[in-house]
Amino acid sequence: VGPSGSGKSSLILAGLLPQLKAGAIKESENWRYYPPFVPGSNPLAKLAGAIRPDGSDKNAWVEEQQAHLLADPAQLTRLIDEQQSAASGDEQATVLIIDQFEEAFTLCLDQKIRHAFIDNLTHLVQATGSNHMVILTMRTDFEPRMPQLTEFYPLFEQSLVRVTPLDAGELREAIERPAERVGLIFEDGVVKGLLQDVLGEPAALPLLQFTLLKLWENRQRNRITLDMYHNLGGGRLTLANSADELYESLIPQDQ
C-alpha cells in the first residue's frame, strides 16, 4: 500500500515476483504463479481470465465461471485446488497477484460483483490446509474503505506493507544502477539536477521515469549531457514541454 506513483507495481512485478520465482523462499521456484491482473470494471471476469486453464474456450469459460464465482465464495478455491491436483497431485503453493486493487472500488460499480470478488479471495487464503497466497497493490487513499470488509480487513491489516517515498540515496540508485548495466554515462550535474527536481514531489517516480526515457531517446551514443537535460526542461518541465510539443505538432482539427 502506498501513494499513487510510489512504485508499488514495480516493487511487486519487477522486484518480489522475480525473486520468488528464483527461489528466494524455500521451494518458491516451484510455486504456481497465475498471471498478474488488475480488477477493472468486472473483477470476476478478470479473475476468471487469470486462472483459466489452457485449451479452454476463453469467452465461454470466463462467462460460466463468473456465474459460479458470484454465487459461491468457495468457487475460486475449488477451481485452483482442482487445477493443482490435475497438474501435480500435491499441495503446491499458489500465488495470485492483483495490481491496482483500488479498481475494485473505482471501476467496479456493481456491489454484488465487488463483494463476490473479495469474498472469493478471502476464502482462498483462509481455506483449511491451503498454501494459497494473494499479493495485491493498492493506493493509500483507499485504505478507509477496507474496515467495511469485515472478513477481509483483518487479513489485509496483518499483512500490510507500506511503500514509502524513496529518499535521495534510493532515487540516485534507481537512476544510476540501470544505466550502469547498459554502459550509459551521465555527465556531471545531470543526476544531481534530477534529484533536486523530483525529490519531495508527490509523483516523483512517474516524473523521473518520463524524464529518463526522454534523456535516453536523446542520448549522444552512450552519454546523457547536461545541455540535453536543460533543453528538455529538467525533471519538472520535461513532461509539460513534451505535451506542448505534441499539441503544437497537430493540425487544428486534431488539437
ABEGO torsion letter per residue (X at the ends): XBBBGAGAAAAAAAAAAAAAAAGABBGAAABBBBBBBBAEABAAAAAAAAABBBGBBAAAAAAAAAAAAAABAAAAAAAAAAAAAAAAGBBBBBBBBBBGAAAAAAABABAAAAAAAAAAAAAAAABBGBABBBBBBBBAAAAAAAAABAAAAAAAAAABBBBBBBBAAAAAAAAAAAAAAAGBBBBBGAAAAAAAAABGBAAAAAAAAAAAAAAAAABBEABBBAAAAAAAGEAAAAAAAAAAAAAAABBAAAX
